Amino acid sequence: MRSNILRVILETEKTEKELIIKIKDYGIGVAPEEQTNIFERFYRSNKVAVHISGFGLGLYICRDIINRHSGRIWVESAGKGSVFNFSLPLNHSAIQQTHV
């Protein structure tokens, strides 16, 4: 029996102002014209709409949570595989000021 192995690499980077988390996968990638849309509610890529089930909410929920913590989220993808990045500020007072 052959098992499918999903390979994901997680990296972190700390700057003076933020912590950046990078999640790299080796999947089908995200087309450049879809990269700004994938964080929208109910958006599903044309590539996976038939093959992979889901409602198009996962990345939308991630974006909402990260935004509520004054962070940012983005994707880098060229061809096969993607790197999903998000950052969170290290200055806790900046978070409190934006959500008071």
N, C-alpha and C positions, 0 to 999 in steps of 0.2 A: 504494500500500500504506500502510495506516495502522498506526502502531506505538503500543502502549500505553506511556504514560509514567507511572512511579511517582514521585510527589513525596513526599519526606521532608525534614523540617527537623530539624537537629541544633543544640541549644543547650547551653551549659555555664554553670554558675553556681558560684562559689567563695564559701564562707562561711569563718568562722574555723576550723570543725571538719571540714568536708567539701567534696568536689567533687561537684556534682550534674550529671548528664547527662540531657538530655531529648530524646527522639526522637519527633517528631510526624509522624503519617501522616494520610492523607485517605481511609482505607479505610472498611469497613462499621461500625466502632466495636465496642465491647464493652458489652453490656447490663449495667446496674448489678448485677443478680443473679448475673452470671458473673464479676465483677471479682475476687472473692476466690478463685475456683476456677482461673483461667487459669494460675496458676503451679504447679498440682499436676501430678504425673506422669500422663501419658496423657490429660489433660483436653483435650477438643475442644469448641469451641462448637457449639451446635446450628445456628447460622447457616451455618457453613462446613464442617460435617462431610461434606456431600455434594459441595460445589463445589471444595474445596481439599484436596489430599492431604497427608498427614503423620501422624505418630504421637503428637502431643501432647507432645513432649519438649523443644522449643526453649526455651520460657519457663521450664520446670522446670530445665533445665541452666543457663540464665542466673541464675536465683534461687540455685541451689546455688553457683555460682562467686562471685557477689556476697556471699552469706552467709559463705563461707569467707574473704573479705577484710574481714569485719566491716561490710559495707555493708547497704543495704536496697533493695528494689525495689517499685514500685507503678505502677498505671495510673490515668489519668484519662480518662474517655470519657463524652460526653453526645451521643447522636445519632450523627452521622457523624464518623468520625475518632477517633483516640486519641492520647494522649501517654503513652509509656512512660518512666518515670523510674527512675533508680537513683543511689545515692550511695555514695561510698567515703570513709572517713575520711582526713584528712590527717595525723593523728598515727600514725606508724608503730609506736610503742611500744604503742598500743592494740591494733593487729592482732596483734603478737607475743604479748601477754599472753593474748589469747583463744584462741590456738591452740598453746599450749605444753603 
